Each structure stands twice: as structure tokens, then as C-alpha cells.
Amino acid sequence: MTPADCLDRWLAASPGAPWLADACARAGDPTAMALAWGAAGRRCGRGPLTADATDAAAVRPGWDPSRWTVDQGARVRLLLAVPTERLLAELDRLAGASTVEELTALYLALPLLPGPDRFRARAAEGVRSNMLPVFQAVALDNPYPAEQFDDEAWSQLVLKAFFTSSDIDRIAGLDRRVPERLRRMLADYARERAAAHRPVDERLFRHAPRP
């Protein structure tokens, strides 16, 4: 079973399933793909995606679509239908013209796409985004950063998650990857907040010494 097989099964009950199957068959055409990308929410709906977390983790370790919506699943399925040799260019093209809702789905797809090392720069753009849903699509419930980011990029992601009050417990791989750079950055951040008499998330001290 593949991620595409899982998504096909979970999306089969959507009223837009026949439309999505046709759109996936034409995903190699940039014009057709752009139209389908924008229409996925309207055609498939935006309710919760009924996903099987056990199957997801078996197919792709660390994959957790339990909080996805139907339109997110549909857009990720569209990306999985794009020919591999065109995928990087397609991601860049879509990212330049997407809404926040669409960008969120694009970044959710990263751990499922072939040739993951090709998308590090795109993932870094998501981390730098000032749109919280986009940042969180990269940072939370996503195994891609822990697997593909270098220590500097990984440390910046974790620090930003604390800064934006994101749910640290949902950063995949954090308990297994705490480089010295990250420990120093978190310790500095804790000292700054303490000096300013601002609260410090206690979970920070799992990964850095108390000031």
C-alpha cells in the first residue's frame, strides 16, 4: 500500500471522489493541475478526513493525517499524481499562487513525496512563513524536518514553535533529536523570557537546562 492508496480509500466517500480521480489522471498538465488545486475544497468538501492512523504509520513512518481535512487530503493526492520529474517545478509554481489553505496542504504533502531531499528549500520557506497554519504544517505532525533538516534549520524550527506557542508535543522527532545548537538556543530563549518576566513553557526544559 502507498500513501496514494490510503488517500484514495479515505476519500472514496467524498462526493468529489469521481472528480478527484479524473483530476489526478490529468495532473501532468499544469493548467489542469492549477484548476484542480484551486477547486479541491469546493469539489471535495472541507470536513474532517476520516483517516486510519495505523495504516498511515505503516505506510509512511511518522505520517499522522489524523487532523487533516478532506480538501487537504485531496490536494495532497493531486500532488502524488504529478510526474516525479515535474514535481519540484510544480510545487514552486503552486506555492507562488496559493492561498493559505492551499499552501498548508502543499507543506503537509512533503513527507510523502518522492526524492525528499529535493524539497528542503521549499520546506525552509514554510518554516520562515509568517502564516501560522503554513508554519505548523511543516513543524507539527510532520516527520520531514527531523529527517531532512540540518541542525541549524531544525533548531530554528523548534525555537519558532516555542515562540509561536505551537504544540511542542506534536513536533515529530524532537525527543530523539536535540543537538547542542538547539540546547543553547532554547537556554538563551528561556533566559530572555525570564529576564523580561514573561512565562516560559515548562516543556522547554526537557531539552535545555534551566537558567
Secondary structure, DSSP 8 states (H G I E B T S, - for coil): --HHHHHHHHHTTSTTHHHHHHHHHTTTSHHHHHHHHHHHHHHH-SSB----HHHHHHHSTT---TT-BHHHHHHHHHHHTS-GGGHHHHHHHHHTT--HHHHHHHHHTGGGSSSGGGGHHHHHHHHH-S-HHHHHHHHSS-SHHHHH--HHHHHHHHHHHHHTT--GGGSTTTTT---HHHHHHHHHHHHHHHHTT----GGGGGTS---
